[in-house]
Amino acid sequence: MAATWNLQLFFSLMVISLAFGFDVQSNKNGPDPVELSLLEPAIVPDPVDGVSRWWYTPSRKAHLFRHNYPSNVETKPRQGEDLRLPGNILPRLYNIRLLPFIEEGNWTTDGYVEIYVECIIATVNISINSLDLTIDQASITVTDEQTGNPIPVINFIDEQSNLERITLQVSQPLTVGNRYKITMKYISILNTLLTGFYRSDYEENGVTKYLAVSDFEATSARRAFPCFDEPTMKANFAVTLGRKETWTSASNMPLIRTEPIVGVPGFVWDYYETSVTMSTYLVAFLVSEFVGIPSEPGLSNVEFRIWARADARNLTDYARDIGPRVLEFFESFYNIDYPLPKQDMAAIPDFAAGAMENWGLITYREQYLLTDPVTTSARSFQFAAIIIAHELSHQWFGNLVTMDWWNALWLNEGFASYMEYIGTDAVEPDFRMTDQFILENLQYVFGVDALETSRPINIEVNTPAEINSMFDSISYEKGSCVIRMCADFIGFEVFQRGLTRYLNDHAYGNANQDDLWAALQTQVDLENVVLPATIKEIMDTWTYKMGFPFITVTRDYQIGGANVKQERFLLRKSNDSTDPIVYQWWVPLTYTSDFTQAAKRDWLPVSQVSKPLTNLGAAANQWVIFNVEQQNYYRVLYDAVNYGLIRDQLIADHQRFADNNRAQLLDDAFNFALIELLPYAQAFDLTLYLKNEIEYVPWHAVLSEFNYVDTMLYNFAEFPSWKNYLTSLVEPYYTFIGFQETQANPHFDKLSRIDAVNWACRLGVTDCVQNSLAAYATLMAQPDNIVQIISPNEKSTVLRTAIEYGGQVEYDFAFQQYKNKGDSGYLVAMCASKQATVLTGLLEMLLDPNSGIRSSDVNTVFNNVANNPIGNEIALDFLINRWDDIRNALGVTYFPAWYRYVCTRQNTQAGLDKLIQLRDDHFIILGNSNSVKQGIQTVETNIKWVSLNQGEIGIWLAANQP
């Protein structure tokens, strides 16, 4: 795009920049969006219908957690190389002044910083983090605050490119205990990397508009201003932001005053209050044409406001309502007032993470903060609530008390990932988020943590790349699971009071996990909670070891006891492992044979592989359930007799078990069957009762297991029997829930309907298919009234079913709607066609730039065709036979991801042979790709599964046809 310059702005910028001795230049760094989305190691997204095994992806929430990692920073961890600052100088106060010029053709920011520091260890070297900043060396000063005397800077060492720091060498040693002022001017660039102080854009009324916004976690504050960019080096920050007088700005603290910028007509300075003591990664800047929409004042005693595009004002109502209420809840829960006078939340068009907890100015990706009451689905509303609660919980856990170093990131993120459920449940009880925890966090992260490639929660990290790798499901979901377990075994209210103690003890400071354990231990001791070891001894086994155990319960039906044994649960075991770690834990045991009574408790010590329990409190003909409410982080495997008793009770009256434990029983059983610790026949025995199940949690848990079985059996003789059996379970669930959504439906009913309708239509249940076709026909007659015709919760299923069971007219309508409205939901539905010629045609269209398929949707089409049971082989053949055409039309960036997509459904040796040949034929592109390695491993696992289980499942299905 040709740059259009505002001459007055250009002249002003030239004056300021030349005064600093810099050339004005345009700089656009980093990979394009397609490259960013396909960077290795690839995070393989789940297809629309969830047919892939979810544990093959490192984190299904990775895009929420991981902040962007720029290409010009070394991406391979440099093990053992410590890039930390020496700690001989510590900051106390920053005065930061930034004037970003947000204009096409020039994205420079004029920067000035004063850092007031204290000398801790005598030194002549002042090392400060800095990255991609052009420092005006002539402007650097160091002054003794007590005497006012300048201290000459005799050398400037620029190590930004390799150590991300600069060093000022002064003429005489700084004195321990003395305070000094460091000043410098610099120029930075508003980059396109979605990190540091960067630029973003959006369209409003057909006009492209720009903004500048920050995202500093973990180590990108140094990209915006020279700083001591480590969590423990906390300071106060006085921020001044320059802007056009018609624009707005925001920072962590309230605005004090606004003044014109002398010599720069049309621009003003916004001066902000000095912040509370905090870490650099929490500093935030926003300069934009956004509008600030306040919340109703009665919802919170803190001023609350949403910043968003002017034309998105009507999408802020939910966030403006729920945000203040969550904040009020957390103030009450922690028994500590929110420390700042205001809380802003900003919706950013381009944002690398899902959200960032900057103190007083939380930034969000637009889709996670803005909601349309008409078109937003129930899941999206829930997601918005969860993320808002997550970020607000950080205002205490993370901001008020910050981890000492990034190895303990889980103290921030694990707690926020736990408290998001508590906070959302408090203000949206209809969402029943605490019931969903086992689905969204625990059972999910079991899949990730059951691999030998997992990692401990707490590990040493030094480099930015290593730090970035910590933003994963182990820090977040596993962290939340072990915290939830700890809360259960010490008692929730004791835990809550212990958290308040911890936060008060370390307010405005830093802490490590031992500090948390010490605070909880003090509370436990005060309240006489009896534990078999200290909290530190117990919890260290869960934070310093990767993985988790499964507990084998072998009952002695004569004496009424049992033997319990712990062993690490692994989905795949390598024969050549040299791991020396002894994988045993302090395991809190809870069990019951009557859910109306309090659960019994015991412990399996870290020093014991097994131990006897002398009295379970159950007769020989009574079932026993371990891990009550699935509060603890382990799976449970029972003996065959107990499984039989559980099966019989489920069939007789499944409500004798808690919802969470029904979900646990199903999820555990199918995962044990997957690794050959339990016959599939016994796992399927537990599903016989499902024709009477109407609760969301057990159904959602087992449907992810059914997905895999359905995918693996599709092309085999057992599939009709499987489909018949599954239909006999799903149809009563669908009938109970019903197709038609009403406004009065509770949130959980909407979630249940999403699952029930999806599976009923997928299985061809007549009522579901006919309702979908009827709704689609109405939509074809009234294409602009989709929100009145189809609920957003059922939209994807209705569109997909209409294409699957319709004809050319339905397909053509979908394509026209996609082109007219830009709604990729129609395009995804088109990929559900069962006609091979249609699917082939869709893939061919990817090679034609004039086909009507947007370049941003190319990956979506291939992924969904590959995950269509009819389209999978078509997609593989397309990849093999049209390789050169794909490369000529689209380049090579898609190949590893597309290879991975076609692997998901492949489960025959012939398919594996074709895939290996394809890899070998194009080894330069595919040979070293993590996605390709992952894909081949997936196919090998699928083949093994079929050979081991196809016959057994076929026999069971034949004996249990409805």
NORJOMO-V60223 format. One record per residue. N is the residue number from 1. RES is the residue in three letters. PHI is phi in whole degrees, -180 to 180 (NA if undefined). Layout:
n: <N/N>
res: <RES/RES>
phi: <PHI/PHI>
This chain:
n: <1/2/3/4/5/6/7/8/9/10/11/12/13/14/15/16/17/18/19/20/21/22/23/24/25/26/27/28/29/30/31/32/33/34/35/36/37/38/39/40/41/42/43/44/45/46/47/48/49/50/51/52/53/54/55/56/57/58/59/60/61/62/63/64/65/66/67/68/69/70/71/72/73/74/75/76/77/78/79/80/81/82/83/84/85/86/87/88/89/90/91/92/93/94/95/96/97/98/99/100/101/102/103/104/105/106/107/108/109/110/111/112/113/114/115/116/117/118/119/120/121/122/123/124/125/126/127/128/129/130/131/132/133/134/135/136/137/138/139/140/141/142/143/144/145/146/147/148/149/150/151/152/153/154/155/156/157/158/159/160/161/162/163/164/165/166/167/168/169/170/171/172/173/174/175/176/177/178/179/180/181/182/183/184/185/186/187/188/189/190/191/192/193/194/195/196/197/198/199/200/201/202/203/204/205/206/207/208/209/210/211/212/213/214/215/216/217/218/219/220/221/222/223/224/225/226/227/228/229/230/231/232/233/234/235/236/237/238/239/240/241/242/243/244/245/246/247/248/249/250/251/252/253/254/255/256/257/258/259/260/261/262/263/264/265/266/267/268/269/270/271/272/273/274/275/276/277/278/279/280/281/282/283/284/285/286/287/288/289/290/291/292/293/294/295/296/297/298/299/300/301/302/303/304/305/306/307/308/309/310/311/312/313/314/315/316/317/318/319/320/321/322/323/324/325/326/327/328/329/330/331/332/333/334/335/336/337/338/339/340/341/342/343/344/345/346/347/348/349/350/351/352/353/354/355/356/357/358/359/360/361/362/363/364/365/366/367/368/369/370/371/372/373/374/375/376/377/378/379/380/381/382/383/384/385/386/387/388/389/390/391/392/393/394/395/396/397/398/399/400/401/402/403/404/405/406/407/408/409/410/411/412/413/414/415/416/417/418/419/420/421/422/423/424/425/426/427/428/429/430/431/432/433/434/435/436/437/438/439/440/441/442/443/444/445/446/447/448/449/450/451/452/453/454/455/456/457/458/459/460/461/462/463/464/465/466/467/468/469/470/471/472/473/474/475/476/477/478/479/480/481/482/483/484/485/486/487/488/489/490/491/492/493/494/495/496/497/498/499/500/501/502/503/504/505/506/507/508/509/510/511/512/513/514/515/516/517/518/519/520/521/522/523/524/525/526/527/528/529/530/531/532/533/534/535/536/537/538/539/540/541/542/543/544/545/546/547/548/549/550/551/552/553/554/555/556/557/558/559/560/561/562/563/564/565/566/567/568/569/570/571/572/573/574/575/576/577/578/579/580/581/582/583/584/585/586/587/588/589/590/591/592/593/594/595/596/597/598/599/600/601/602/603/604/605/606/607/608/609/610/611/612/613/614/615/616/617/618/619/620/621/622/623/624/625/626/627/628/629/630/631/632/633/634/635/636/637/638/639/640/641/642/643/644/645/646/647/648/649/650/651/652/653/654/655/656/657/658/659/660/661/662/663/664/665/666/667/668/669/670/671/672/673/674/675/676/677/678/679/680/681/682/683/684/685/686/687/688/689/690/691/692/693/694/695/696/697/698/699/700/701/702/703/704/705/706/707/708/709/710/711/712/713/714/715/716/717/718/719/720/721/722/723/724/725/726/727/728/729/730/731/732/733/734/735/736/737/738/739/740/741/742/743/744/745/746/747/748/749/750/751/752/753/754/755/756/757/758/759/760/761/762/763/764/765/766/767/768/769/770/771/772/773/774/775/776/777/778/779/780/781/782/783/784/785/786/787/788/789/790/791/792/793/794/795/796/797/798/799/800/801/802/803/804/805/806/807/808/809/810/811/812/813/814/815/816/817/818/819/820/821/822/823/824/825/826/827/828/829/830/831/832/833/834/835/836/837/838/839/840/841/842/843/844/845/846/847/848/849/850/851/852/853/854/855/856/857/858/859/860/861/862/863/864/865/866/867/868/869/870/871/872/873/874/875/876/877/878/879/880/881/882/883/884/885/886/887/888/889/890/891/892/893/894/895/896/897/898/899/900/901/902/903/904/905/906/907/908/909/910/911/912/913/914/915/916/917/918/919/920/921/922/923/924/925/926/927/928/929/930/931/932/933/934/935/936/937/938/939/940/941/942/943/944/945/946/947/948/949/950/951/952/953/954/955/956/957/958/959/960/961/962>
res: <MET/ALA/ALA/THR/TRP/ASN/LEU/GLN/LEU/PHE/PHE/SER/LEU/MET/VAL/ILE/SER/LEU/ALA/PHE/GLY/PHE/ASP/VAL/GLN/SER/ASN/LYS/ASN/GLY/PRO/ASP/PRO/VAL/GLU/LEU/SER/LEU/LEU/GLU/PRO/ALA/ILE/VAL/PRO/ASP/PRO/VAL/ASP/GLY/VAL/SER/ARG/TRP/TRP/TYR/THR/PRO/SER/ARG/LYS/ALA/HIS/LEU/PHE/ARG/HIS/ASN/TYR/PRO/SER/ASN/VAL/GLU/THR/LYS/PRO/ARG/GLN/GLY/GLU/ASP/LEU/ARG/LEU/PRO/GLY/ASN/ILE/LEU/PRO/ARG/LEU/TYR/ASN/ILE/ARG/LEU/LEU/PRO/PHE/ILE/GLU/GLU/GLY/ASN/TRP/THR/THR/ASP/GLY/TYR/VAL/GLU/ILE/TYR/VAL/GLU/CYS/ILE/ILE/ALA/THR/VAL/ASN/ILE/SER/ILE/ASN/SER/LEU/ASP/LEU/THR/ILE/ASP/GLN/ALA/SER/ILE/THR/VAL/THR/ASP/GLU/GLN/THR/GLY/ASN/PRO/ILE/PRO/VAL/ILE/ASN/PHE/ILE/ASP/GLU/GLN/SER/ASN/LEU/GLU/ARG/ILE/THR/LEU/GLN/VAL/SER/GLN/PRO/LEU/THR/VAL/GLY/ASN/ARG/TYR/LYS/ILE/THR/MET/LYS/TYR/ILE/SER/ILE/LEU/ASN/THR/LEU/LEU/THR/GLY/PHE/TYR/ARG/SER/ASP/TYR/GLU/GLU/ASN/GLY/VAL/THR/LYS/TYR/LEU/ALA/VAL/SER/ASP/PHE/GLU/ALA/THR/SER/ALA/ARG/ARG/ALA/PHE/PRO/CYS/PHE/ASP/GLU/PRO/THR/MET/LYS/ALA/ASN/PHE/ALA/VAL/THR/LEU/GLY/ARG/LYS/GLU/THR/TRP/THR/SER/ALA/SER/ASN/MET/PRO/LEU/ILE/ARG/THR/GLU/PRO/ILE/VAL/GLY/VAL/PRO/GLY/PHE/VAL/TRP/ASP/TYR/TYR/GLU/THR/SER/VAL/THR/MET/SER/THR/TYR/LEU/VAL/ALA/PHE/LEU/VAL/SER/GLU/PHE/VAL/GLY/ILE/PRO/SER/GLU/PRO/GLY/LEU/SER/ASN/VAL/GLU/PHE/ARG/ILE/TRP/ALA/ARG/ALA/ASP/ALA/ARG/ASN/LEU/THR/ASP/TYR/ALA/ARG/ASP/ILE/GLY/PRO/ARG/VAL/LEU/GLU/PHE/PHE/GLU/SER/PHE/TYR/ASN/ILE/ASP/TYR/PRO/LEU/PRO/LYS/GLN/ASP/MET/ALA/ALA/ILE/PRO/ASP/PHE/ALA/ALA/GLY/ALA/MET/GLU/ASN/TRP/GLY/LEU/ILE/THR/TYR/ARG/GLU/GLN/TYR/LEU/LEU/THR/ASP/PRO/VAL/THR/THR/SER/ALA/ARG/SER/PHE/GLN/PHE/ALA/ALA/ILE/ILE/ILE/ALA/HIS/GLU/LEU/SER/HIS/GLN/TRP/PHE/GLY/ASN/LEU/VAL/THR/MET/ASP/TRP/TRP/ASN/ALA/LEU/TRP/LEU/ASN/GLU/GLY/PHE/ALA/SER/TYR/MET/GLU/TYR/ILE/GLY/THR/ASP/ALA/VAL/GLU/PRO/ASP/PHE/ARG/MET/THR/ASP/GLN/PHE/ILE/LEU/GLU/ASN/LEU/GLN/TYR/VAL/PHE/GLY/VAL/ASP/ALA/LEU/GLU/THR/SER/ARG/PRO/ILE/ASN/ILE/GLU/VAL/ASN/THR/PRO/ALA/GLU/ILE/ASN/SER/MET/PHE/ASP/SER/ILE/SER/TYR/GLU/LYS/GLY/SER/CYS/VAL/ILE/ARG/MET/CYS/ALA/ASP/PHE/ILE/GLY/PHE/GLU/VAL/PHE/GLN/ARG/GLY/LEU/THR/ARG/TYR/LEU/ASN/ASP/HIS/ALA/TYR/GLY/ASN/ALA/ASN/GLN/ASP/ASP/LEU/TRP/ALA/ALA/LEU/GLN/THR/GLN/VAL/ASP/LEU/GLU/ASN/VAL/VAL/LEU/PRO/ALA/THR/ILE/LYS/GLU/ILE/MET/ASP/THR/TRP/THR/TYR/LYS/MET/GLY/PHE/PRO/PHE/ILE/THR/VAL/THR/ARG/ASP/TYR/GLN/ILE/GLY/GLY/ALA/ASN/VAL/LYS/GLN/GLU/ARG/PHE/LEU/LEU/ARG/LYS/SER/ASN/ASP/SER/THR/ASP/PRO/ILE/VAL/TYR/GLN/TRP/TRP/VAL/PRO/LEU/THR/TYR/THR/SER/ASP/PHE/THR/GLN/ALA/ALA/LYS/ARG/ASP/TRP/LEU/PRO/VAL/SER/GLN/VAL/SER/LYS/PRO/LEU/THR/ASN/LEU/GLY/ALA/ALA/ALA/ASN/GLN/TRP/VAL/ILE/PHE/ASN/VAL/GLU/GLN/GLN/ASN/TYR/TYR/ARG/VAL/LEU/TYR/ASP/ALA/VAL/ASN/TYR/GLY/LEU/ILE/ARG/ASP/GLN/LEU/ILE/ALA/ASP/HIS/GLN/ARG/PHE/ALA/ASP/ASN/ASN/ARG/ALA/GLN/LEU/LEU/ASP/ASP/ALA/PHE/ASN/PHE/ALA/LEU/ILE/GLU/LEU/LEU/PRO/TYR/ALA/GLN/ALA/PHE/ASP/LEU/THR/LEU/TYR/LEU/LYS/ASN/GLU/ILE/GLU/TYR/VAL/PRO/TRP/HIS/ALA/VAL/LEU/SER/GLU/PHE/ASN/TYR/VAL/ASP/THR/MET/LEU/TYR/ASN/PHE/ALA/GLU/PHE/PRO/SER/TRP/LYS/ASN/TYR/LEU/THR/SER/LEU/VAL/GLU/PRO/TYR/TYR/THR/PHE/ILE/GLY/PHE/GLN/GLU/THR/GLN/ALA/ASN/PRO/HIS/PHE/ASP/LYS/LEU/SER/ARG/ILE/ASP/ALA/VAL/ASN/TRP/ALA/CYS/ARG/LEU/GLY/VAL/THR/ASP/CYS/VAL/GLN/ASN/SER/LEU/ALA/ALA/TYR/ALA/THR/LEU/MET/ALA/GLN/PRO/ASP/ASN/ILE/VAL/GLN/ILE/ILE/SER/PRO/ASN/GLU/LYS/SER/THR/VAL/LEU/ARG/THR/ALA/ILE/GLU/TYR/GLY/GLY/GLN/VAL/GLU/TYR/ASP/PHE/ALA/PHE/GLN/GLN/TYR/LYS/ASN/LYS/GLY/ASP/SER/GLY/TYR/LEU/VAL/ALA/MET/CYS/ALA/SER/LYS/GLN/ALA/THR/VAL/LEU/THR/GLY/LEU/LEU/GLU/MET/LEU/LEU/ASP/PRO/ASN/SER/GLY/ILE/ARG/SER/SER/ASP/VAL/ASN/THR/VAL/PHE/ASN/ASN/VAL/ALA/ASN/ASN/PRO/ILE/GLY/ASN/GLU/ILE/ALA/LEU/ASP/PHE/LEU/ILE/ASN/ARG/TRP/ASP/ASP/ILE/ARG/ASN/ALA/LEU/GLY/VAL/THR/TYR/PHE/PRO/ALA/TRP/TYR/ARG/TYR/VAL/CYS/THR/ARG/GLN/ASN/THR/GLN/ALA/GLY/LEU/ASP/LYS/LEU/ILE/GLN/LEU/ARG/ASP/ASP/HIS/PHE/ILE/ILE/LEU/GLY/ASN/SER/ASN/SER/VAL/LYS/GLN/GLY/ILE/GLN/THR/VAL/GLU/THR/ASN/ILE/LYS/TRP/VAL/SER/LEU/ASN/GLN/GLY/GLU/ILE/GLY/ILE/TRP/LEU/ALA/ALA/ASN/GLN/PRO>
phi: <NA/-68/-75/-111/-98/-86/-61/-65/-63/-61/-63/-62/-63/-61/-60/-67/-68/-67/-63/-89/83/-114/-86/-79/-148/-96/-146/-122/-107/93/-71/-77/-58/-65/-61/-60/-73/-116/-59/-83/-75/-68/-96/-80/-73/-69/-66/-56/-92/64/-80/-85/-70/-67/-79/-77/-104/-58/-160/-74/-111/-57/-67/-82/-85/-86/-76/-64/-116/-65/-76/-91/-105/-58/-93/-93/-57/-98/-57/87/-88/-93/-97/-77/-71/-69/83/-80/-128/-125/-80/-120/-152/-115/-108/-116/-127/-128/-125/-82/-101/-103/-136/-59/99/-151/-123/-76/-121/-85/-121/-145/-139/-115/-121/-94/-126/-121/-83/-99/-133/-55/-161/-108/-111/-111/-98/-134/-69/-162/-149/59/-108/-96/-83/-82/-61/-67/-89/-73/-134/-130/-128/-75/-63/-71/-98/77/-82/-74/-113/-59/-94/-97/-157/-124/-107/-101/-119/-64/-73/-120/-114/57/-157/-120/-129/-101/-99/-104/-75/-145/-62/-73/-94/-59/91/-81/-113/-137/-115/-111/-131/-166/-108/-161/-122/-127/-115/-71/-81/-113/-91/62/-150/72/-99/-125/-107/-136/-144/-158/-107/-138/54/80/-110/-77/-121/-123/-150/-119/-147/-108/-149/-104/-73/-97/-130/-116/-61/-62/-80/-106/-159/-60/-160/-92/-92/-132/-58/-79/-88/-76/-159/-98/-130/-108/-109/-128/-117/-94/-159/-66/-67/-91/-97/-132/-139/-152/-146/-65/-112/-67/-74/-93/-160/-129/-136/-63/-87/-63/87/-128/-58/84/-119/-134/-99/-104/-101/-110/-58/-68/-76/-70/-68/-158/-82/-62/-69/-97/-68/-142/-132/-147/-127/-164/-101/-65/-112/-101/-110/-78/-80/-62/-64/-78/-78/-156/-83/-105/-64/-122/-153/-111/-101/-159/-55/-60/-82/-108/-54/-74/-100/-100/-59/-65/-64/-67/-87/-78/-56/-61/-69/-65/-61/-62/-62/-65/-58/-72/-64/-80/58/-139/-65/-62/-77/-102/-79/-148/-139/-104/-132/-119/-98/-105/-60/-118/-144/-69/-89/-71/-167/-141/-85/-41/-66/89/-145/-80/-108/-132/-64/-49/-66/-101/-123/-93/-134/-103/-61/-95/-104/-80/-77/-61/-64/-70/-61/-63/-63/-60/-62/-63/-69/-61/-64/-60/-70/-70/-65/-63/-62/-102/-86/127/-94/-67/-123/-114/-62/-59/-153/-68/-62/-103/-51/-62/-61/-74/-82/-63/-67/-63/-72/-85/-70/-60/-74/-66/-66/-66/-62/-70/-104/-131/-60/-64/-76/50/-67/-65/-72/-83/-54/-67/-77/-81/-113/-69/-67/-66/-71/-52/-65/-72/-81/-93/-102/-66/-89/-69/-148/-66/-61/-112/-136/-72/-137/-130/-85/-56/-65/-64/-62/-61/-68/-77/-84/-142/-69/-71/-64/-86/-72/-65/-54/-66/-69/-73/-67/-61/-63/-61/-60/-72/-81/-98/101/-61/-70/-63/-59/-61/-68/-66/-64/-61/-59/-59/-66/-67/-65/-122/-56/63/-129/-126/-153/-118/-66/-64/-66/-66/-61/-65/-65/-66/-63/-58/-68/-61/-65/-62/-103/58/-83/-92/-127/-79/-158/-70/-60/-60/-62/-68/-75/-60/-67/-94/-101/-103/-119/-82/81/-159/-94/-113/-105/-91/-108/-113/-80/-106/-76/-81/-96/84/-109/-163/-107/-115/-134/-109/-156/-66/-91/-130/-74/-140/-112/-87/-77/-110/-67/-114/-65/-87/-68/-90/-89/-134/-133/-78/-108/-77/-99/-128/-155/-159/-123/-157/-74/-85/-111/-64/-67/-84/-130/-158/-134/-107/-68/-63/-83/-119/-73/-149/-158/-86/-111/-79/-146/-83/76/-132/-72/-63/-99/-107/-74/-133/-116/-104/65/-63/62/48/-77/-109/-94/-161/-96/-131/-116/-107/-76/-62/-67/-65/-61/-63/-64/-65/-57/-64/-69/-59/-69/-73/-164/-67/-75/-69/-102/-64/-53/-62/-75/-65/-64/-62/-57/-70/-64/-61/-61/-69/-74/-67/-64/-60/-106/70/-96/-146/-62/-60/-59/-71/-63/-68/-57/-74/-91/-58/-77/-62/-64/-108/-85/-126/-90/-64/-62/-62/-64/-64/-64/-80/-65/-66/-75/-62/-51/-68/-59/-60/-65/-71/-89/-53/-96/-115/-64/-76/-61/-58/-66/-62/-63/-63/-65/-63/-62/-66/-88/-75/-61/-63/-63/-62/-63/-66/-75/85/-79/-85/-87/-120/-63/-82/-61/-62/-56/-66/-64/-65/-65/-62/-65/-56/-68/-65/-68/-57/-76/-64/-69/-61/-87/81/-61/-57/-61/-67/-64/-65/-63/-65/-64/-66/-65/-68/-62/-63/-64/-63/-80/-133/-64/-94/-116/-60/-68/-85/-97/-127/-63/-60/-74/-112/-56/-63/-69/-63/-64/-63/-66/-64/-71/-64/-105/-95/-131/-64/-63/-64/-65/-62/-62/-61/-66/-65/-65/-61/-69/-75/-106/69/-89/-70/-60/-66/-67/-61/-62/-59/-73/-89/-56/-99/-98/-59/-65/-67/-66/-61/-62/-61/-65/-62/-64/-64/-89/-107/-65/-104/-72/104/-86/-67/-61/-70/-106/-59/-64/-60/-64/-62/-57/-76/-66/-63/-97/-83/-58/-78/-85/-60/-68/-63/-66/-65/-64/-62/-66/-72/-85/-115/-54/-65/-66/-63/-63/-68/-86/-124/85/-107/-66/-80/-56/-61/-67/-65/-57/-64/-62/-73/-73/-55/-97/-74/-149/-127/-64/-62/-65/-64/-61/-64/-68/-66/-63/-62/-61/-68/-68/-131/-65/-60/-87/-102/-62/-108/-80/-63/-63/-67/-60/-62/-65/-64/-62/-62/-64/-60/-64/-63/-62/-63/-60/-62/-65/-82/-119/-56/-66/-62/-66/-61/-64/-64/-63/-62/-84/-129/-71/-68>
